[in-house]
Amino acid sequence: MKLVLQACIGAVIIHLIYLVSTILIGYIKTKYYEPDVANKWETVHTLQNKAAFGSSISPLFFLLTLAGTAMVCGVILIFYKRILG
């Protein structure tokens, strides 16, 4: 039971690191973006009619990735304990 709890905690930590790093990278890219307006006037392109913000992720997909990551963490913990033990 202790192994399962450790694997789940590891999976949650990995997911949190991924989420925070994605948000941080997006913030940094947005903060330091400088459009090149002068050169964009040379070529004109048709704009899209619709704009999409973000993406929709199924809660089932999130649970499956969480379970898969927990399994990988569990396998790593098992091998780690066998090497040390």
N, CA, C and O atoms as a Maestro MAE file, in Angstrom:
{
 s_m_m2io_version
 :::
 2.0.0
}

f_m_ct {
 s_m_title
 :::
 protein
 m_atom[340] {
  # First column is atom index #
  i_m_mmod_type
  r_m_x_coord
  r_m_y_coord
  r_m_z_coord
  i_m_residue_number
  s_m_chain_name
  s_m_pdb_residue_name
  s_m_pdb_atom_name
  i_m_atomic_number
  :::
  1 25 0.828 -1.200 0.000 1 A "MET " " N  " 7
  2 3 0.000 0.000 0.000 1 A "MET " " CA " 6
  3 2 0.864 1.251 0.000 1 A "MET " " C  " 6
  4 15 0.514 2.262 -0.610 1 A "MET " " O  " 8
  5 25 2.010 1.172 0.700 2 A "LYS " " N  " 7
  6 3 2.905 2.312 0.758 2 A "LYS " " CA " 6
  7 2 3.484 2.607 -0.628 2 A "LYS " " C  " 6
  8 15 3.657 3.768 -0.998 2 A "LYS " " O  " 8
  9 25 3.778 1.565 -1.381 3 A "LEU " " N  " 7
  10 3 4.320 1.725 -2.725 3 A "LEU " " CA " 6
  11 2 3.315 2.410 -3.642 3 A "LEU " " C  " 6
  12 15 3.676 3.282 -4.432 3 A "LEU " " O  " 8
  13 25 2.053 2.010 -3.530 4 A "VAL " " N  " 7
  14 3 1.008 2.606 -4.358 4 A "VAL " " CA " 6
  15 2 0.845 4.088 -4.034 4 A "VAL " " C  " 6
  16 15 0.695 4.911 -4.938 4 A "VAL " " O  " 8
  17 25 0.873 4.428 -2.751 5 A "LEU " " N  " 7
  18 3 0.750 5.827 -2.346 5 A "LEU " " CA " 6
  19 2 1.937 6.644 -2.843 5 A "LEU " " C  " 6
  20 15 1.756 7.761 -3.326 5 A "LEU " " O  " 8
  21 25 3.139 6.106 -2.733 6 A "GLN " " N  " 7
  22 3 4.323 6.816 -3.221 6 A "GLN " " CA " 6
  23 2 4.259 7.012 -4.736 6 A "GLN " " C  " 6
  24 15 4.627 8.072 -5.242 6 A "GLN " " O  " 8
  25 25 3.795 5.997 -5.456 7 A "ALA " " N  " 7
  26 3 3.684 6.094 -6.909 7 A "ALA " " CA " 6
  27 2 2.646 7.155 -7.297 7 A "ALA " " C  " 6
  28 15 2.864 7.914 -8.241 7 A "ALA " " O  " 8
  29 25 1.540 7.212 -6.588 8 A "CYS " " N  " 7
  30 3 0.504 8.217 -6.879 8 A "CYS " " CA " 6
  31 2 1.001 9.628 -6.571 8 A "CYS " " C  " 6
  32 15 0.730 10.565 -7.322 8 A "CYS " " O  " 8
  33 25 1.716 9.774 -5.484 9 A "ILE " " N  " 7
  34 3 2.279 11.091 -5.148 9 A "ILE " " CA " 6
  35 2 3.297 11.511 -6.208 9 A "ILE " " C  " 6
  36 15 3.332 12.676 -6.606 9 A "ILE " " O  " 8
  37 25 4.114 10.585 -6.662 10 A "GLY " " N  " 7
  38 3 5.075 10.885 -7.725 10 A "GLY " " CA " 6
  39 2 4.380 11.304 -9.006 10 A "GLY " " C  " 6
  40 15 4.832 12.228 -9.683 10 A "GLY " " O  " 8
  41 25 3.279 10.632 -9.350 11 A "ALA " " N  " 7
  42 3 2.536 10.974 -10.564 11 A "ALA " " CA " 6
  43 2 1.912 12.359 -10.455 11 A "ALA " " C  " 6
  44 15 1.914 13.118 -11.424 11 A "ALA " " O  " 8
  45 25 1.382 12.691 -9.295 12 A "VAL " " N  " 7
  46 3 0.788 14.016 -9.101 12 A "VAL " " CA " 6
  47 2 1.867 15.091 -9.190 12 A "VAL " " C  " 6
  48 15 1.645 16.146 -9.785 12 A "VAL " " O  " 8
  49 25 3.025 14.831 -8.606 13 A "ILE " " N  " 7
  50 3 4.118 15.806 -8.665 13 A "ILE " " CA " 6
  51 2 4.583 16.011 -10.106 13 A "ILE " " C  " 6
  52 15 4.821 17.145 -10.520 13 A "ILE " " O  " 8
  53 25 4.714 14.939 -10.867 14 A "ILE " " N  " 7
  54 3 5.115 15.053 -12.270 14 A "ILE " " CA " 6
  55 2 4.083 15.848 -13.063 14 A "ILE " " C  " 6
  56 15 4.460 16.683 -13.885 14 A "ILE " " O  " 8
  57 25 2.799 15.612 -12.839 15 A "HIS " " N  " 7
  58 3 1.754 16.355 -13.534 15 A "HIS " " CA " 6
  59 2 1.769 17.834 -13.140 15 A "HIS " " C  " 6
  60 15 1.578 18.704 -13.990 15 A "HIS " " O  " 8
  61 25 1.992 18.117 -11.876 16 A "LEU " " N  " 7
  62 3 2.059 19.524 -11.444 16 A "LEU " " CA " 6
  63 2 3.256 20.237 -12.055 16 A "LEU " " C  " 6
  64 15 3.142 21.389 -12.472 16 A "LEU " " O  " 8
  65 25 4.404 19.564 -12.112 17 A "ILE " " N  " 7
  66 3 5.590 20.165 -12.734 17 A "ILE " " CA " 6
  67 2 5.306 20.454 -14.211 17 A "ILE " " C  " 6
  68 15 5.676 21.514 -14.716 17 A "ILE " " O  " 8
  69 25 4.656 19.525 -14.898 18 A "TYR " " N  " 7
  70 3 4.322 19.733 -16.304 18 A "TYR " " CA " 6
  71 2 3.370 20.919 -16.483 18 A "TYR " " C  " 6
  72 15 3.571 21.751 -17.368 18 A "TYR " " O  " 8
  73 25 2.346 20.994 -15.654 19 A "LEU " " N  " 7
  74 3 1.366 22.070 -15.755 19 A "LEU " " CA " 6
  75 2 1.997 23.432 -15.470 19 A "LEU " " C  " 6
  76 15 1.782 24.387 -16.216 19 A "LEU " " O  " 8
  77 25 2.770 23.520 -14.399 20 A "VAL " " N  " 7
  78 3 3.402 24.793 -14.037 20 A "VAL " " CA " 6
  79 2 4.416 25.219 -15.091 20 A "VAL " " C  " 6
  80 15 4.488 26.399 -15.436 20 A "VAL " " O  " 8
  81 25 5.203 24.270 -15.609 21 A "SER " " N  " 7
  82 3 6.195 24.629 -16.628 21 A "SER " " CA " 6
  83 2 5.525 25.084 -17.921 21 A "SER " " C  " 6
  84 15 6.022 25.999 -18.577 21 A "SER " " O  " 8
  85 25 4.412 24.467 -18.300 22 A "THR " " N  " 7
  86 3 3.686 24.891 -19.495 22 A "THR " " CA " 6
  87 2 3.155 26.307 -19.342 22 A "THR " " C  " 6
  88 15 3.268 27.117 -20.262 22 A "THR " " O  " 8
  89 25 2.582 26.609 -18.193 23 A "ILE " " N  " 7
  90 3 2.063 27.953 -17.940 23 A "ILE " " CA " 6
  91 2 3.210 28.962 -17.903 23 A "ILE " " C  " 6
  92 15 3.080 30.060 -18.446 23 A "ILE " " O  " 8
  93 25 4.328 28.608 -17.274 24 A "LEU " " N  " 7
  94 3 5.465 29.516 -17.165 24 A "LEU " " CA " 6
  95 2 6.088 29.796 -18.540 24 A "LEU " " C  " 6
  96 15 6.433 30.941 -18.832 24 A "LEU " " O  " 8
  97 25 6.233 28.789 -19.370 25 A "ILE " " N  " 7
  98 3 6.779 28.985 -20.711 25 A "ILE " " CA " 6
  99 2 5.856 29.875 -21.539 25 A "ILE " " C  " 6
  100 15 6.332 30.755 -22.255 25 A "ILE " " O  " 8
  101 25 4.548 29.660 -21.452 26 A "GLY " " N  " 7
  102 3 3.597 30.513 -22.157 26 A "GLY " " CA " 6
  103 2 3.657 31.955 -21.691 26 A "GLY " " C  " 6
  104 15 3.572 32.875 -22.505 26 A "GLY " " O  " 8
  105 25 3.804 32.160 -20.394 27 A "TYR " " N  " 7
  106 3 3.903 33.515 -19.848 27 A "TYR " " CA " 6
  107 2 5.165 34.212 -20.339 27 A "TYR " " C  " 6
  108 15 5.123 35.377 -20.734 27 A "TYR " " O  " 8
  109 25 6.295 33.494 -20.313 28 A "ILE " " N  " 7
  110 3 7.560 34.084 -20.751 28 A "ILE " " CA " 6
  111 2 7.503 34.420 -22.240 28 A "ILE " " C  " 6
  112 15 7.947 35.495 -22.644 28 A "ILE " " O  " 8
  113 25 6.966 33.518 -23.061 29 A "LYS " " N  " 7
  114 3 6.847 33.796 -24.492 29 A "LYS " " CA " 6
  115 2 5.945 35.000 -24.753 29 A "LYS " " C  " 6
  116 15 6.238 35.813 -25.630 29 A "LYS " " O  " 8
  117 25 4.861 35.119 -24.007 30 A "THR " " N  " 7
  118 3 3.951 36.244 -24.178 30 A "THR " " CA " 6
  119 2 4.594 37.549 -23.728 30 A "THR " " C  " 6
  120 15 4.433 38.578 -24.384 30 A "THR " " O  " 8
  121 25 5.316 37.514 -22.624 31 A "LYS " " N  " 7
  122 3 5.930 38.721 -22.072 31 A "LYS " " CA " 6
  123 2 7.000 39.291 -22.988 31 A "LYS " " C  " 6
  124 15 7.094 40.509 -23.143 31 A "LYS " " O  " 8
  125 25 7.801 38.435 -23.594 32 A "TYR " " N  " 7
  126 3 8.927 38.897 -24.402 32 A "TYR " " CA " 6
  127 2 8.663 38.876 -25.909 32 A "TYR " " C  " 6
  128 15 9.600 39.034 -26.692 32 A "TYR " " O  " 8
  129 25 7.425 38.688 -26.329 33 A "TYR " " N  " 7
  130 3 7.099 38.679 -27.758 33 A "TYR " " CA " 6
  131 2 7.112 40.104 -28.293 33 A "TYR " " C  " 6
  132 15 6.464 40.995 -27.743 33 A "TYR " " O  " 8
  133 25 7.854 40.304 -29.368 34 A "GLU " " N  " 7
  134 3 7.886 41.600 -30.042 34 A "GLU " " CA " 6
  135 2 7.538 41.374 -31.504 34 A "GLU " " C  " 6
  136 15 8.336 40.794 -32.240 34 A "GLU " " O  " 8
  137 25 6.359 41.820 -31.943 35 A "PRO " " N  " 7
  138 3 5.969 41.604 -33.342 35 A "PRO " " CA " 6
  139 2 6.828 42.447 -34.289 35 A "PRO " " C  " 6
  140 15 7.274 43.541 -33.943 35 A "PRO " " O  " 8
  141 25 7.041 41.918 -35.468 36 A "ASP " " N  " 7
  142 3 7.808 42.616 -36.496 36 A "ASP " " CA " 6
  143 2 6.819 43.239 -37.480 36 A "ASP " " C  " 6
  144 15 6.570 42.701 -38.559 36 A "ASP " " O  " 8
  145 25 6.267 44.371 -37.090 37 A "VAL " " N  " 7
  146 3 5.201 45.003 -37.862 37 A "VAL " " CA " 6
  147 2 5.712 45.561 -39.180 37 A "VAL " " C  " 6
  148 15 5.009 45.475 -40.188 37 A "VAL " " O  " 8
  149 25 6.903 46.125 -39.207 38 A "ALA " " N  " 7
  150 3 7.425 46.775 -40.414 38 A "ALA " " CA " 6
  151 2 7.568 45.790 -41.574 38 A "ALA " " C  " 6
  152 15 7.227 46.126 -42.708 38 A "ALA " " O  " 8
  153 25 8.063 44.587 -41.309 39 A "ASN " " N  " 7
  154 3 8.256 43.610 -42.388 39 A "ASN " " CA " 6
  155 2 6.976 42.862 -42.741 39 A "ASN " " C  " 6
  156 15 6.907 42.250 -43.807 39 A "ASN " " O  " 8
  157 25 5.990 42.891 -41.905 40 A "LYS " " N  " 7
  158 3 4.745 42.173 -42.182 40 A "LYS " " CA " 6
  159 2 3.891 42.885 -43.226 40 A "LYS " " C  " 6
  160 15 2.990 42.266 -43.791 40 A "LYS " " O  " 8
  161 25 4.139 44.154 -43.499 41 A "TRP " " N  " 7
  162 3 3.361 44.878 -44.502 41 A "TRP " " CA " 6
  163 2 3.730 44.469 -45.910 41 A "TRP " " C  " 6
  164 15 2.980 44.759 -46.842 41 A "TRP " " O  " 8
  165 25 4.866 43.800 -46.103 42 A "GLU " " N  " 7
  166 3 5.305 43.416 -47.436 42 A "GLU " " CA " 6
  167 2 4.430 42.318 -48.040 42 A "GLU " " C  " 6
  168 15 4.139 42.352 -49.236 42 A "GLU " " O  " 8
  169 25 4.013 41.355 -47.239 43 A "THR " " N  " 7
  170 3 3.146 40.278 -47.718 43 A "THR " " CA " 6
  171 2 1.848 40.295 -46.919 43 A "THR " " C  " 6
  172 15 1.845 40.426 -45.695 43 A "THR " " O  " 8
  173 25 0.757 40.160 -47.647 44 A "VAL " " N  " 7
  174 3 -0.554 40.187 -47.007 44 A "VAL " " CA " 6
  175 2 -1.182 38.800 -47.126 44 A "VAL " " C  " 6
  176 15 -1.183 38.203 -48.202 44 A "VAL " " O  " 8
  177 25 -1.714 38.292 -46.015 45 A "HIS " " N  " 7
  178 3 -2.368 36.987 -45.987 45 A "HIS " " CA " 6
  179 2 -3.795 37.155 -45.485 45 A "HIS " " C  " 6
  180 15 -4.101 38.086 -44.741 45 A "HIS " " O  " 8
  181 25 -4.657 36.245 -45.902 46 A "THR " " N  " 7
  182 3 -6.037 36.255 -45.432 46 A "THR " " CA " 6
  183 2 -6.079 35.768 -43.994 46 A "THR " " C  " 6
  184 15 -5.432 34.781 -43.644 46 A "THR " " O  " 8
  185 25 -6.837 36.457 -43.173 47 A "LEU " " N  " 7
  186 3 -6.956 36.075 -41.767 47 A "LEU " " CA " 6
  187 2 -8.009 34.995 -41.591 47 A "LEU " " C  " 6
  188 15 -8.898 34.845 -42.429 47 A "LEU " " O  " 8
  189 25 -7.910 34.244 -40.504 48 A "GLN " " N  " 7
  190 3 -8.904 33.231 -40.196 48 A "GLN " " CA " 6
  191 2 -10.175 33.897 -39.693 48 A "GLN " " C  " 6
  192 15 -10.147 35.014 -39.176 48 A "GLN " " O  " 8
  193 25 -11.289 33.190 -39.853 49 A "ASN " " N  " 7
  194 3 -12.570 33.705 -39.365 49 A "ASN " " CA " 6
  195 2 -12.782 33.393 -37.890 49 A "ASN " " C  " 6
  196 15 -13.515 34.107 -37.205 49 A "ASN " " O  " 8
  197 25 -12.155 32.347 -37.401 50 A "LYS " " N  " 7
  198 3 -12.369 31.922 -36.021 50 A "LYS " " CA " 6
  199 2 -11.032 31.870 -35.294 50 A "LYS " " C  " 6
  200 15 -9.988 31.622 -35.897 50 A "LYS " " O  " 8
  201 25 -11.084 32.106 -34.002 51 A "ALA " " N  " 7
  202 3 -9.891 32.005 -33.163 51 A "ALA " " CA " 6
  203 2 -10.163 31.007 -32.047 51 A "ALA " " C  " 6
  204 15 -11.217 31.040 -31.412 51 A "ALA " " O  " 8
  205 25 -9.217 30.133 -31.820 52 A "ALA " " N  " 7
  206 3 -9.359 29.134 -30.765 52 A "ALA " " CA " 6
  207 2 -8.405 29.480 -29.635 52 A "ALA " " C  " 6
  208 15 -7.225 29.743 -29.867 52 A "ALA " " O  " 8
  209 25 -8.910 29.480 -28.429 53 A "PHE " " N  " 7
  210 3 -8.089 29.754 -27.257 53 A "PHE " " CA " 6
  211 2 -8.025 28.498 -26.405 53 A "PHE " " C  " 6
  212 15 -9.049 27.984 -25.954 53 A "PHE " " O  " 8
  213 25 -6.813 28.012 -26.190 54 A "GLY " " N  " 7
  214 3 -6.657 26.825 -25.370 54 A "GLY " " CA " 6
  215 2 -7.104 25.573 -26.098 54 A "GLY " " C  " 6
  216 15 -7.340 25.586 -27.306 54 A "GLY " " O  " 8
  217 25 -7.212 24.524 -25.363 55 A "SER " " N  " 7
  218 3 -7.689 23.276 -25.934 55 A "SER " " CA " 6
  219 2 -8.502 22.537 -24.882 55 A "SER " " C  " 6
  220 15 -8.370 22.784 -23.683 55 A "SER " " O  " 8
  221 25 -9.322 21.651 -25.343 56 A "SER " " N  " 7
  222 3 -10.178 20.893 -24.446 56 A "SER " " CA " 6
  223 2 -9.569 19.508 -24.222 56 A "SER " " C  " 6
  224 15 -9.342 18.764 -25.177 56 A "SER " " O  " 8
  225 25 -9.308 19.167 -22.973 57 A "ILE " " N  " 7
  226 3 -8.765 17.858 -22.633 57 A "ILE " " CA " 6
  227 2 -9.815 17.104 -21.833 57 A "ILE " " C  " 6
  228 15 -10.371 17.620 -20.863 57 A "ILE " " O  " 8
  229 25 -10.067 15.910 -22.244 58 A "SER " " N  " 7
  230 3 -11.043 15.076 -21.568 58 A "SER " " CA " 6
  231 2 -10.542 14.708 -20.172 58 A "SER " " C  " 6
  232 15 -9.362 14.399 -20.003 58 A "SER " " O  " 8
  233 25 -11.420 14.736 -19.175 59 A "PRO " " N  " 7
  234 3 -11.011 14.287 -17.836 59 A "PRO " " CA " 6
  235 2 -10.565 12.821 -17.833 59 A "PRO " " C  " 6
  236 15 -9.723 12.428 -17.026 59 A "PRO " " O  " 8
  237 25 -11.126 12.027 -18.728 60 A "LEU " " N  " 7
  238 3 -10.724 10.625 -18.835 60 A "LEU " " CA " 6
  239 2 -9.266 10.523 -19.292 60 A "LEU " " C  " 6
  240 15 -8.506 9.696 -18.791 60 A "LEU " " O  " 8
  241 25 -8.891 11.371 -20.244 61 A "PHE " " N  " 7
  242 3 -7.497 11.387 -20.706 61 A "PHE " " CA " 6
  243 2 -6.561 11.766 -19.566 61 A "PHE " " C  " 6
  244 15 -5.499 11.164 -19.404 61 A "PHE " " O  " 8
  245 25 -6.953 12.766 -18.774 62 A "PHE " " N  " 7
  246 3 -6.140 13.190 -17.633 62 A "PHE " " CA " 6
  247 2 -5.991 12.046 -16.630 62 A "PHE " " C  " 6
  248 15 -4.895 11.810 -16.121 62 A "PHE " " O  " 8
  249 25 -7.076 11.339 -16.343 63 A "LEU " " N  " 7
  250 3 -6.998 10.217 -15.401 63 A "LEU " " CA " 6
  251 2 -6.135 9.079 -15.942 63 A "LEU " " C  " 6
  252 15 -5.405 8.434 -15.190 63 A "LEU " " O  " 8
  253 25 -6.222 8.837 -17.250 64 A "LEU " " N  " 7
  254 3 -5.402 7.778 -17.846 64 A "LEU " " CA " 6
  255 2 -3.915 8.132 -17.801 64 A "LEU " " C  " 6
  256 15 -3.082 7.269 -17.524 64 A "LEU " " O  " 8
  257 25 -3.577 9.403 -18.072 65 A "THR " " N  " 7
  258 3 -2.169 9.785 -17.979 65 A "THR " " CA " 6
  259 2 -1.683 9.750 -16.538 65 A "THR " " C  " 6
  260 15 -0.533 9.398 -16.273 65 A "THR " " O  " 8
  261 25 -2.552 10.112 -15.616 66 A "LEU " " N  " 7
  262 3 -2.188 10.051 -14.197 66 A "LEU " " CA " 6
  263 2 -1.947 8.601 -13.769 66 A "LEU " " C  " 6
  264 15 -0.977 8.317 -13.066 66 A "LEU " " O  " 8
  265 25 -2.822 7.689 -14.187 67 A "ALA " " N  " 7
  266 3 -2.660 6.269 -13.855 67 A "ALA " " CA " 6
  267 2 -1.415 5.690 -14.517 67 A "ALA " " C  " 6
  268 15 -0.683 4.922 -13.893 67 A "ALA " " O  " 8
  269 25 -1.172 6.049 -15.768 68 A "GLY " " N  " 7
  270 3 0.009 5.556 -16.467 68 A "GLY " " CA " 6
  271 2 1.298 6.053 -15.826 68 A "GLY " " C  " 6
  272 15 2.264 5.302 -15.687 68 A "GLY " " O  " 8
  273 25 1.302 7.310 -15.443 69 A "THR " " N  " 7
  274 3 2.480 7.865 -14.769 69 A "THR " " CA " 6
  275 2 2.683 7.214 -13.411 69 A "THR " " C  " 6
  276 15 3.819 6.969 -13.005 69 A "THR " " O  " 8
  277 25 1.593 6.932 -12.706 70 A "ALA " " N  " 7
  278 3 1.702 6.243 -11.418 70 A "ALA " " CA " 6
  279 2 2.272 4.838 -11.603 70 A "ALA " " C  " 6
  280 15 3.062 4.378 -10.779 70 A "ALA " " O  " 8
  281 25 1.882 4.160 -12.665 71 A "MET " " N  " 7
  282 3 2.433 2.825 -12.931 71 A "MET " " CA " 6
  283 2 3.932 2.898 -13.217 71 A "MET " " C  " 6
  284 15 4.707 2.085 -12.713 71 A "MET " " O  " 8
  285 25 4.329 3.863 -14.017 72 A "VAL " " N  " 7
  286 3 5.753 4.021 -14.318 72 A "VAL " " CA " 6
  287 2 6.523 4.360 -13.044 72 A "VAL " " C  " 6
  288 15 7.603 3.817 -12.811 72 A "VAL " " O  " 8
  289 25 5.983 5.243 -12.230 73 A "CYS " " N  " 7
  290 3 6.625 5.579 -10.957 73 A "CYS " " CA " 6
  291 2 6.719 4.347 -10.051 73 A "CYS " " C  " 6
  292 15 7.726 4.150 -9.371 73 A "CYS " " O  " 8
  293 25 5.680 3.528 -10.046 74 A "GLY " " N  " 7
  294 3 5.694 2.309 -9.246 74 A "GLY " " CA " 6
  295 2 6.774 1.347 -9.693 74 A "GLY " " C  " 6
  296 15 7.477 0.769 -8.864 74 A "GLY " " O  " 8
  297 25 6.912 1.170 -11.002 75 A "VAL " " N  " 7
  298 3 7.952 0.280 -11.530 75 A "VAL " " CA " 6
  299 2 9.338 0.818 -11.175 75 A "VAL " " C  " 6
  300 15 10.227 0.056 -10.798 75 A "VAL " " O  " 8
  301 25 9.516 2.135 -11.299 76 A "ILE " " N  " 7
  302 3 10.797 2.740 -10.942 76 A "ILE " " CA " 6
  303 2 11.083 2.528 -9.453 76 A "ILE " " C  " 6
  304 15 12.216 2.218 -9.086 76 A "ILE " " O  " 8
  305 25 10.085 2.689 -8.601 77 A "LEU " " N  " 7
  306 3 10.271 2.482 -7.162 77 A "LEU " " CA " 6
  307 2 10.614 1.025 -6.836 77 A "LEU " " C  " 6
  308 15 11.449 0.758 -5.971 77 A "LEU " " O  " 8
  309 25 9.974 0.098 -7.525 78 A "ILE " " N  " 7
  310 3 10.265 -1.322 -7.299 78 A "ILE " " CA " 6
  311 2 11.717 -1.628 -7.652 78 A "ILE " " C  " 6
  312 15 12.426 -2.268 -6.874 78 A "ILE " " O  " 8
  313 25 12.164 -1.172 -8.828 79 A "PHE " " N  " 7
  314 3 13.549 -1.418 -9.224 79 A "PHE " " CA " 6
  315 2 14.524 -0.698 -8.308 79 A "PHE " " C  " 6
  316 15 15.595 -1.225 -8.007 79 A "PHE " " O  " 8
  317 25 14.169 0.492 -7.865 80 A "TYR " " N  " 7
  318 3 15.031 1.261 -6.962 80 A "TYR " " CA " 6
  319 2 15.195 0.529 -5.630 80 A "TYR " " C  " 6
  320 15 16.299 0.465 -5.090 80 A "TYR " " O  " 8
  321 25 14.093 -0.028 -5.093 81 A "LYS " " N  " 7
  322 3 14.162 -0.756 -3.825 81 A "LYS " " CA " 6
  323 2 14.923 -2.068 -3.968 81 A "LYS " " C  " 6
  324 15 15.599 -2.494 -3.032 81 A "LYS " " O  " 8
  325 25 14.822 -2.715 -5.130 82 A "ARG " " N  " 7
  326 3 15.564 -3.958 -5.325 82 A "ARG " " CA " 6
  327 2 17.061 -3.707 -5.450 82 A "ARG " " C  " 6
  328 15 17.874 -4.515 -5.003 82 A "ARG " " O  " 8
  329 25 17.415 -2.591 -6.055 83 A "ILE " " N  " 7
  330 3 18.835 -2.268 -6.198 83 A "ILE " " CA " 6
  331 2 19.428 -1.921 -4.831 83 A "ILE " " C  " 6
  332 15 20.529 -2.363 -4.503 83 A "ILE " " O  " 8
  333 25 18.704 -1.134 -4.037 84 A "LEU " " N  " 7
  334 3 19.212 -0.747 -2.720 84 A "LEU " " CA " 6
  335 2 19.057 -1.856 -1.675 84 A "LEU " " C  " 6
  336 15 19.845 -1.948 -0.734 84 A "LEU " " O  " 8
  337 25 18.040 -2.687 -1.852 85 A "GLY " " N  " 7
  338 3 17.727 -3.686 -0.831 85 A "GLY " " CA " 6
  339 2 18.473 -4.942 -1.011 85 A "GLY " " C  " 6
  340 15 18.311 -5.875 -0.225 85 A "GLY " " O  " 8
  :::
 }
 m_bond[339] {
  # First column is bond index #
  i_m_from
  i_m_to
  i_m_order
  :::
  1 1 2 1
  2 2 3 1
  3 3 4 2
  4 3 5 1
  5 5 6 1
  6 6 7 1
  7 7 8 2
  8 7 9 1
  9 9 10 1
  10 10 11 1
  11 11 12 2
  12 11 13 1
  13 13 14 1
  14 14 15 1
  15 15 16 2
  16 15 17 1
  17 17 18 1
  18 18 19 1
  19 19 20 2
  20 19 21 1
  21 21 22 1
  22 22 23 1
  23 23 24 2
  24 23 25 1
  25 25 26 1
  26 26 27 1
  27 27 28 2
  28 27 29 1
  29 29 30 1
  30 30 31 1
  31 31 32 2
  32 31 33 1
  33 33 34 1
  34 34 35 1
  35 35 36 2
  36 35 37 1
  37 37 38 1
  38 38 39 1
  39 39 40 2
  40 39 41 1
  41 41 42 1
  42 42 43 1
  43 43 44 2
  44 43 45 1
  45 45 46 1
  46 46 47 1
  47 47 48 2
  48 47 49 1
  49 49 50 1
  50 50 51 1
  51 51 52 2
  52 51 53 1
  53 53 54 1
  54 54 55 1
  55 55 56 2
  56 55 57 1
  57 57 58 1
  58 58 59 1
  59 59 60 2
  60 59 61 1
  61 61 62 1
  62 62 63 1
  63 63 64 2
  64 63 65 1
  65 65 66 1
  66 66 67 1
  67 67 68 2
  68 67 69 1
  69 69 70 1
  70 70 71 1
  71 71 72 2
  72 71 73 1
  73 73 74 1
  74 74 75 1
  75 75 76 2
  76 75 77 1
  77 77 78 1
  78 78 79 1
  79 79 80 2
  80 79 81 1
  81 81 82 1
  82 82 83 1
  83 83 84 2
  84 83 85 1
  85 85 86 1
  86 86 87 1
  87 87 88 2
  88 87 89 1
  89 89 90 1
  90 90 91 1
  91 91 92 2
  92 91 93 1
  93 93 94 1
  94 94 95 1
  95 95 96 2
  96 95 97 1
  97 97 98 1
  98 98 99 1
  99 99 100 2
  100 99 101 1
  101 101 102 1
  102 102 103 1
  103 103 104 2
  104 103 105 1
  105 105 106 1
  106 106 107 1
  107 107 108 2
  108 107 109 1
  109 109 110 1
  110 110 111 1
  111 111 112 2
  112 111 113 1
  113 113 114 1
  114 114 115 1
  115 115 116 2
  116 115 117 1
  117 117 118 1
  118 118 119 1
  119 119 120 2
  120 119 121 1
  121 121 122 1
  122 122 123 1
  123 123 124 2
  124 123 125 1
  125 125 126 1
  126 126 127 1
  127 127 128 2
  128 127 129 1
  129 129 130 1
  130 130 131 1
  131 131 132 2
  132 131 133 1
  133 133 134 1
  134 134 135 1
  135 135 136 2
  136 135 137 1
  137 137 138 1
  138 138 139 1
  139 139 140 2
  140 139 141 1
  141 141 142 1
  142 142 143 1
  143 143 144 2
  144 143 145 1
  145 145 146 1
  146 146 147 1
  147 147 148 2
  148 147 149 1
  149 149 150 1
  150 150 151 1
  151 151 152 2
  152 151 153 1
  153 153 154 1
  154 154 155 1
  155 155 156 2
  156 155 157 1
  157 157 158 1
  158 158 159 1
  159 159 160 2
  160 159 161 1
  161 161 162 1
  162 162 163 1
  163 163 164 2
  164 163 165 1
  165 165 166 1
  166 166 167 1
  167 167 168 2
  168 167 169 1
  169 169 170 1
  170 170 171 1
  171 171 172 2
  172 171 173 1
  173 173 174 1
  174 174 175 1
  175 175 176 2
  176 175 177 1
  177 177 178 1
  178 178 179 1
  179 179 180 2
  180 179 181 1
  181 181 182 1
  182 182 183 1
  183 183 184 2
  184 183 185 1
  185 185 186 1
  186 186 187 1
  187 187 188 2
  188 187 189 1
  189 189 190 1
  190 190 191 1
  191 191 192 2
  192 191 193 1
  193 193 194 1
  194 194 195 1
  195 195 196 2
  196 195 197 1
  197 197 198 1
  198 198 199 1
  199 199 200 2
  200 199 201 1
  201 201 202 1
  202 202 203 1
  203 203 204 2
  204 203 205 1
  205 205 206 1
  206 206 207 1
  207 207 208 2
  208 207 209 1
  209 209 210 1
  210 210 211 1
  211 211 212 2
  212 211 213 1
  213 213 214 1
  214 214 215 1
  215 215 216 2
  216 215 217 1
  217 217 218 1
  218 218 219 1
  219 219 220 2
  220 219 221 1
  221 221 222 1
  222 222 223 1
  223 223 224 2
  224 223 225 1
  225 225 226 1
  226 226 227 1
  227 227 228 2
  228 227 229 1
  229 229 230 1
  230 230 231 1
  231 231 232 2
  232 231 233 1
  233 233 234 1
  234 234 235 1
  235 235 236 2
  236 235 237 1
  237 237 238 1
  238 238 239 1
  239 239 240 2
  240 239 241 1
  241 241 242 1
  242 242 243 1
  243 243 244 2
  244 243 245 1
  245 245 246 1
  246 246 247 1
  247 247 248 2
  248 247 249 1
  249 249 250 1
  250 250 251 1
  251 251 252 2
  252 251 253 1
  253 253 254 1
  254 254 255 1
  255 255 256 2
  256 255 257 1
  257 257 258 1
  258 258 259 1
  259 259 260 2
  260 259 261 1
  261 261 262 1
  262 262 263 1
  263 263 264 2
  264 263 265 1
  265 265 266 1
  266 266 267 1
  267 267 268 2
  268 267 269 1
  269 269 270 1
  270 270 271 1
  271 271 272 2
  272 271 273 1
  273 273 274 1
  274 274 275 1
  275 275 276 2
  276 275 277 1
  277 277 278 1
  278 278 279 1
  279 279 280 2
  280 279 281 1
  281 281 282 1
  282 282 283 1
  283 283 284 2
  284 283 285 1
  285 285 286 1
  286 286 287 1
  287 287 288 2
  288 287 289 1
  289 289 290 1
  290 290 291 1
  291 291 292 2
  292 291 293 1
  293 293 294 1
  294 294 295 1
  295 295 296 2
  296 295 297 1
  297 297 298 1
  298 298 299 1
  299 299 300 2
  300 299 301 1
  301 301 302 1
  302 302 303 1
  303 303 304 2
  304 303 305 1
  305 305 306 1
  306 306 307 1
  307 307 308 2
  308 307 309 1
  309 309 310 1
  310 310 311 1
  311 311 312 2
  312 311 313 1
  313 313 314 1
  314 314 315 1
  315 315 316 2
  316 315 317 1
  317 317 318 1
  318 318 319 1
  319 319 320 2
  320 319 321 1
  321 321 322 1
  322 322 323 1
  323 323 324 2
  324 323 325 1
  325 325 326 1
  326 326 327 1
  327 327 328 2
  328 327 329 1
  329 329 330 1
  330 330 331 1
  331 331 332 2
  332 331 333 1
  333 333 334 1
  334 334 335 1
  335 335 336 2
  336 335 337 1
  337 337 338 1
  338 338 339 1
  339 339 340 2
  :::
 }
}
